[in-house]
Amino acid sequence: MRRVFTLLLLGVLLGGSTAFAQAPQTDAELQVQLAEARRQFDALEYEQAVPTLDRIVIALQSRSTDDARRQLAAALEMRARSRFGLADQDGARQDFVALLRANPAHTLSGQVSPRVVALFEEAQKATITRLTLNVSPANAAVLLDGVRVEATGTIPVAIGPHTLSASRQGYAPGKLDFTAVADTTAEATLALARTSAVLAVVTAPADVEVIVDGLSRGRTAAGPPPADFAERATRAGIPANQLSGVLLLTDLSAGAHRIEFRRACFVQAERRQEISQLDDYVIDP
């Protein structure tokens, strides 16, 4: 009896140590546990996979990066399918709903049972709808609930309230709250109001101080600039690999502006720029 009791106690302690194992804290720990969860899932070891994935999900829910959201969706898919394999359909359904809220565009991976596909599609119908975005200007930085999205197009989105925000230099930031409802394509239109002209400056070499109308506006940083500056460099007779990054000068009002360029041991240069309207302007290198 003493030996049986000892073995039972040992089993409880070992089981408890697994159940209460900590969620991964570092990226390295997370990758190790993700690999182990994938191994357990692929080997159909669902009873071991679920607690491993519990810890991974807890760790990823506290992270807000794009990679973390993708990993969270993958972990929730594995846990949902593991729970389905353990005849826990309610748990699987809850995981699919959480997955779609984390990543409405997620699709199932690998060979999937038709019954699992049906459960996933049921969760899709109850959880997501479509959203048509129309944000101007088209090159604004657009966030939907804090996640970067394209300014225009139609994307899947979770049913419920959302916040759309957009920003761009030379424009006042904008924000729009809306609610997406089931079986209806939601629409979100946001036009930013122009507040100033923006002047893009590139120099060769970098680390040049830029002075506008007598006031220093910073220094150009190391390049390279975007590819569309290569043609301007060719016209100016400057090797593209010598160009700095782009320095954006904002809050420029209409009228004539004097722009000076200074760096120690170099000859000072000067340009004139006429701002006829609030728009985007580019000075040749």
C-alpha positions in Angstrom: 0.0 0.0 0.0 2.9 2.4 0.8 4.5 1.7 -2.6 1.2 2.2 -4.4 0.6 5.5 -2.5 4.1 6.7 -3.4 3.6 5.9 -7.1 0.3 7.7 -7.1 1.8 10.8 -5.4 4.7 10.8 -7.8 2.2 10.7 -10.7 0.2 13.6 -9.3 3.4 15.7 -8.8 4.7 15.0 -12.3 1.3 15.8 -13.8 1.1 19.0 -11.8 4.5 20.1 -12.9 3.4 19.8 -16.5 0.1 21.4 -15.9 1.6 24.4 -14.2 4.7 24.8 -16.4 5.3 28.4 -17.2 4.5 30.0 -20.5 7.6 30.8 -22.6 9.1 34.2 -21.7 11.7 34.7 -24.4 11.6 34.3 -28.2 14.0 31.3 -27.9 11.8 29.5 -25.4 8.8 30.3 -27.5 10.4 28.8 -30.7 11.3 25.6 -28.7 7.8 25.1 -27.4 6.3 25.9 -30.9 8.5 23.2 -32.4 7.5 20.7 -29.7 3.8 21.5 -30.1 4.1 21.0 -33.9 5.8 17.6 -33.3 3.1 16.5 -30.8 0.4 17.7 -33.2 1.9 15.9 -36.2 2.3 12.7 -34.2 -1.4 12.9 -33.2 -0.3 13.3 -29.5 -3.2 15.6 -28.8 -3.4 15.1 -25.1 0.2 16.4 -24.8 -0.2 19.0 -27.5 -3.1 20.9 -25.9 -1.3 21.9 -22.6 1.8 22.8 -24.6 -0.3 25.0 -26.8 -2.1 26.5 -23.8 1.2 27.9 -22.6 2.1 29.2 -26.1 -1.2 30.9 -26.5 -0.9 32.7 -23.2 2.6 33.9 -24.2 1.5 35.1 -27.6 -1.7 36.9 -26.5 0.5 39.4 -24.6 2.5 40.3 -27.8 1.3 42.7 -30.4 3.7 42.3 -33.4 2.6 41.0 -36.8 4.7 37.8 -36.3 3.1 37.2 -32.9 -0.4 37.5 -34.4 0.5 35.0 -37.1 2.0 32.6 -34.6 -1.0 33.0 -32.4 -3.4 32.1 -35.2 -1.3 29.0 -36.1 -1.2 27.9 -32.4 -4.9 28.3 -32.1 -5.5 26.3 -35.2 -3.4 23.4 -33.8 -5.1 23.6 -30.5 -8.6 23.6 -32.1 -7.8 20.6 -34.2 -6.2 18.8 -31.3 -9.3 19.5 -29.2 -11.5 18.2 -32.1 -9.3 15.0 -32.1 -10.1 14.7 -28.4 -13.8 15.0 -29.1 -14.0 18.5 -27.6 -16.0 20.2 -30.3 -17.0 23.2 -28.1 -13.3 23.9 -27.3 -12.4 23.6 -30.9 -15.1 26.0 -31.9 -14.0 28.5 -29.3 -10.4 28.3 -30.6 -11.5 28.8 -34.2 -13.5 31.9 -33.1 -10.4 33.3 -31.2 -8.2 32.5 -34.2 -10.5 34.4 -36.6 -10.6 37.4 -34.3 -6.8 37.4 -34.2 -6.5 37.0 -38.0 -9.7 37.2 -40.0 -7.8 36.2 -43.2 -6.5 32.9 -41.8 -7.0 29.7 -43.8 -6.5 26.2 -42.6 -3.2 24.5 -43.5 -2.3 20.9 -44.5 -4.6 18.0 -44.8 -7.8 18.8 -42.9 -10.8 16.6 -42.1 -14.0 17.7 -43.8 -15.7 17.8 -40.4 -13.0 20.2 -39.1 -13.4 22.3 -42.3 -17.2 22.5 -41.6 -16.6 23.6 -38.0 -14.1 26.2 -39.2 -16.6 27.5 -41.8 -19.3 27.7 -39.2 -17.0 29.8 -37.0 -16.2 32.0 -40.0 -19.9 32.7 -40.7 -20.5 33.7 -37.1 -17.3 35.7 -36.6 -16.2 37.6 -39.7 -17.6 39.6 -42.6 -16.0 41.9 -45.3 -14.8 45.4 -45.1 -14.2 47.8 -48.0 -11.6 50.5 -47.2 -11.1 53.8 -48.9 -8.5 56.0 -47.3 -7.0 59.1 -48.9 -4.3 59.9 -49.6 -3.5 56.3 -50.8 0.0 56.4 -49.3 -1.2 57.1 -45.8 -0.2 54.8 -43.0 -3.5 53.0 -42.1 -4.2 51.0 -38.9 -7.2 48.9 -38.3 -7.5 48.2 -34.5 -3.8 48.9 -34.3 -2.8 46.5 -37.2 -1.3 47.9 -40.4 -3.6 47.5 -43.5 -3.6 48.8 -47.0 -5.4 52.1 -47.6 -7.8 50.7 -50.2 -9.4 47.4 -50.9 -11.7 44.8 -49.4 -10.5 42.6 -46.5 -12.0 40.2 -44.0 -12.8 41.7 -40.6 -14.3 40.4 -37.4 -17.9 41.3 -36.7 -18.2 44.0 -34.1 -16.8 47.5 -33.3 -13.6 48.7 -34.9 -11.3 51.7 -35.0 -9.7 52.9 -38.2 -6.9 55.5 -38.0 -4.6 57.0 -40.6 -1.7 59.4 -40.7 0.7 61.0 -43.1 3.1 63.9 -43.0 1.5 67.1 -44.2 -2.0 65.9 -43.2 -4.0 66.0 -40.0 -4.4 62.5 -38.5 -7.8 61.0 -38.9 -9.8 58.4 -37.0 -13.1 56.6 -37.7 -15.1 54.3 -35.4 -17.5 51.8 -37.1 -19.2 48.5 -36.5 -19.1 45.6 -38.9 -22.3 43.4 -38.9 -22.8 39.9 -40.2 -23.8 39.2 -43.8 -23.1 42.8 -44.8 -20.0 44.3 -46.4 -18.9 47.2 -44.1 -17.5 50.3 -45.6 -15.0 52.7 -44.1 -14.1 56.0 -45.9 -11.6 58.4 -44.3 -10.2 61.4 -46.1 -7.3 63.2 -44.3 -7.2 67.0 -44.4 -4.1 68.6 -45.9 -2.4 71.0 -43.4 1.0 71.8 -45.0 3.3 71.2 -47.9 6.0 68.5 -47.6 9.4 68.9 -49.3 11.6 65.8 -49.8 15.3 66.5 -49.6 18.2 64.1 -50.6 21.9 65.1 -50.4 25.3 63.7 -51.5 27.0 62.9 -49.2 24.8 62.3 -46.1 25.0 64.1 -42.8 24.3 67.5 -44.3 22.5 70.2 -42.2 19.4 71.5 -43.9 18.3 75.1 -43.1 15.0 76.5 -44.2 14.5 80.3 -44.1 17.2 80.6 -41.5 16.0 77.7 -39.2 17.8 74.4 -39.0 15.5 71.5 -39.9 17.9 68.6 -39.1 20.5 66.6 -41.0 20.2 64.1 -43.8 20.8 60.5 -42.6 22.7 57.7 -44.4 20.9 56.2 -47.5 20.0 54.8 -49.7 16.7 56.6 -50.6 13.8 54.9 -52.3 14.5 53.6 -55.8 12.6 56.4 -57.6 15.4 58.8 -56.6 17.9 56.9 -58.9 16.7 58.7 -62.0 17.0 62.1 -60.3 20.6 61.1 -59.2 21.4 60.2 -62.8 20.1 63.6 -64.1 22.2 65.4 -61.4 25.3 63.3 -62.4 25.6 61.8 -58.9 26.2 58.1 -58.3 23.1 56.7 -56.6 25.2 54.9 -53.9 26.3 58.3 -52.6 22.8 59.6 -51.8 21.5 60.1 -48.3 18.2 59.0 -47.1 15.2 61.2 -47.5 14.7 64.1 -45.1 11.1 65.3 -45.2 10.5 69.0 -44.4 7.0 69.6 -43.2 4.9 72.5 -42.0 5.9 74.6 -45.1 3.5 77.3 -45.9 2.7 78.7 -49.4 5.3 81.1 -50.8 9.0 81.2 -51.6 11.5 79.4 -49.3 15.3 79.6 -49.1 17.0 76.2 -48.4 20.6 76.1 -47.4 22.8 72.9 -47.1 25.9 72.9 -44.8 28.5 70.4 -43.9 32.0 70.9 -42.5 34.8 70.8 -45.2 32.2 71.2 -48.0 31.1 74.2 -50.0 27.7 75.5 -48.8 24.9 75.2 -51.3 21.5 76.9 -51.6 18.2 76.3 -53.4 15.0 78.2 -53.7 11.6 76.5 -53.6 8.3 78.1 -54.5 5.3 76.5 -52.7 2.4 77.4 -54.9 -0.1 75.1 -53.1 -0.2 72.6 -50.2 1.3 69.6 -52.0 4.3 67.2 -52.1 7.5 68.6 -53.6 10.9 67.0 -54.3 14.2 68.8 -54.7 16.7 67.1 -57.0 19.8 65.8 -55.1 
